[in-house]
Amino acid sequence: MKIAMIGSGYVGLVSGACLADFGHDVVCIDKADDKVEALKAGRIPIFEPGLDELVAKNVKAGRLTFETALAEPVAAADVVFIAVGTPSRRGDGHADLSYVYGAAREIAASIRGFTIVVTKSTVPVGTGDEVERIIREENPQADFAVVSNPEFLREGAAISDFKRPDRIVVGIEDERARDVMTEVYRPLYLNHSPLLFTERRTSELIKYAANAFLAMKITFINEMADLCEAVGADVQAVARGIGLDNRIGGKFLHAGPGYGGSCFPKDTLALVKTAQDAASPVRLIETTVAVNDQRKRAMGRKVMAACGGSVRGKTVAVLGLTFKPNTDDMRDAPSLSIIQALIDQGAEVKAYDPEGIDQAKPLLDASVAFASGPYDCAEGADAVVIVTEWDSFRALDLSRLKSVMRQPVLVDLRNIYREDEVARFGFTYTGVGRPATAKDSPLGA
């Protein structure tokens, strides 16, 4: 099957490479000349484990190509995916759909024969209706169907998520699209991955509802962490105790500095705005957005408390900048708010991340000093703060770490260490949702 993927960002590139690996002929299209030239040369513009090998394999096989012009690939395609960005619109928080609608207009001019146009981008309810209207208006003779097929990819595990999904959601209004989309995902369907067909508006809402629910789950356990600190309980044991209930499950119950990334912040906000416009407010999600925003700077205050109440004139080493490990994505990363809060209170900040430094530099205060490794970062520091749980931070040489620091203070915002473990090396330890003086039990490990 011939597929055109409009947009070669995170979603478009991962989806295009995986579809090519299924045996489809895929052309990834992007207007950015430098990005396309880099991809043709084998340089991947994002960090995602395994993606460079997957792209190289399918380029070599002739199933995956890259172009800047969409006319010919769209004309030849059976299916055209729209995988462009839908960032939060400045001023009101709605999803900015200008790239989606722009793509629809260009697609309309190039359609030849029956074509499925698929919105893979995360879009508000009703976007598919507008895409259909635009194409029909631009090309009244076009024979096409507009489909919603939201992505559910986790950064750092995107290839696995695409090839072994929990479900594949497809929203259709034209029954002809069912057979085509079944053929697109036939390799997964044969492995019994659930292929859920719904109405198009339902499919669009499923994506937002899923992300909002997960964001609420994260925010819930973070608020439980605050309560645990206040009453002397252990949030890790609480999370395990409730997560063993099959109705709740243990995923997304890890207390930390708040959620970030390319999806949860913008999608929760977009859903809030959609619901307000429909006069059906989603108050739980409104609160989730507010609590998460407040939490990030609150983590800065937690660091200050661990440093005796003030960081003025002190050096704080921040380990981990990206919003999660195994990605270089800095969008809405908690580190941005935490570092700014520390700088605002007079701290000197050093920072290190295995993959995100280049992306972080333009987003952080010019005073931040970037290090080449965790021990270089900790040199002369009055506190080390673990913000992102990269694997390389999970087994630090604590003796070496203490030897290079001015003061042995460890603030672990991801709870990847145990207090008794670090105390043996002379550290003062602060975790999240854990009693300051209690020793961890096996249940909390």
Secondary structure as GFF3:
##gff-version 3
##sequence-region A 1 445
A	DSSP	beta_strand	2	6	.	.	.	ID=ss1
A	DSSP	alpha_helix	10	21	.	.	.	ID=ss2
A	DSSP	beta_strand	25	29	.	.	.	ID=ss3
A	DSSP	alpha_helix	33	40	.	.	.	ID=ss4
A	DSSP	alpha_helix	51	60	.	.	.	ID=ss5
A	DSSP	beta_strand	64	67	.	.	.	ID=ss6
A	DSSP	alpha_helix	71	76	.	.	.	ID=ss7
A	DSSP	beta_strand	79	82	.	.	.	ID=ss8
A	DSSP	alpha_helix	98	108	.	.	.	ID=ss9
A	DSSP	beta_strand	115	119	.	.	.	ID=ss10
A	DSSP	alpha_helix	127	138	.	.	.	ID=ss11
A	DSSP	beta_strand	144	148	.	.	.	ID=ss12
A	DSSP	alpha_helix	158	163	.	.	.	ID=ss13
A	DSSP	beta_strand	168	171	.	.	.	ID=ss14
A	DSSP	alpha_helix	176	184	.	.	.	ID=ss15
A	DSSP	alpha_helix	186	189	.	.	.	ID=ss16
A	DSSP	beta_strand	195	198	.	.	.	ID=ss17
A	DSSP	alpha_helix	200	231	.	.	.	ID=ss18
A	DSSP	alpha_helix	235	243	.	.	.	ID=ss19
A	DSSP	alpha_helix	264	277	.	.	.	ID=ss20
A	DSSP	alpha_helix	283	306	.	.	.	ID=ss21
A	DSSP	beta_strand	315	319	.	.	.	ID=ss22
A	DSSP	alpha_helix	334	344	.	.	.	ID=ss23
A	DSSP	beta_strand	348	352	.	.	.	ID=ss24
A	DSSP	alpha_helix	357	360	.	.	.	ID=ss25
A	DSSP	three_ten_helix	361	363	.	.	.	ID=ss26
A	DSSP	beta_strand	369	370	.	.	.	ID=ss27
A	DSSP	alpha_helix	374	378	.	.	.	ID=ss28
A	DSSP	beta_strand	383	386	.	.	.	ID=ss29
A	DSSP	three_ten_helix	391	393	.	.	.	ID=ss30
A	DSSP	alpha_helix	398	404	.	.	.	ID=ss31
A	DSSP	beta_strand	409	412	.	.	.	ID=ss32
A	DSSP	alpha_helix	419	423	.	.	.	ID=ss33
A	DSSP	beta_strand	428	430	.	.	.	ID=ss34
A	DSSP	three_ten_helix	442	444	.	.	.	ID=ss35
###
